[in-house]
Amino acid sequence: MKLLQVRFADISQVTYELMLERADTNLYHGTLVVKFTGTYRDGSTGNADAEFMRGITKTAIGLWQPASVVLDLSELKYEWGDQMLEVIGAGGEQGKTVAVVVGVDCRRAVYSLIRAFDSTPPAAGFESIFDSLEDALEFVRQKSK
């Protein structure tokens, strides 16, 4: 039998960092911040990046059981690819309050993606997208009360 060693880095060049904001010493039920950096590949070539990011997010949610999630994409270069919607929705599908932080290299694409897939009025869907981590954290704190 031949075994092939595999690593997450073989799937995607996107990197991640996990942080918890909590009001007390309890590791659980705070806010999980999942920060992704690097370059998300365009179109269908980015599907592996999306699956990687979604998997990291869902695994971290499963381990730390946060009340809310902030996806920090402020240092991610993302221009287009529909599967990013799966990444953004990863926390919401588990019933968590989710906020997204965008930066100069992904803002336009994230707004365009949400606009394309959200059939509600134009302002809806954007209330949880922010330009700063602090604003996103304040949003999830208020929603979690």
Beta strands, then each sheet from edge to edge (+ up, - down):
strand 1: 15-21
strand 2: 31-39
strand 3: 68-77
strand 4: 97-101
strand 5: 129-130
sheet 1: 1+ 2- 3- 4- 5-
end
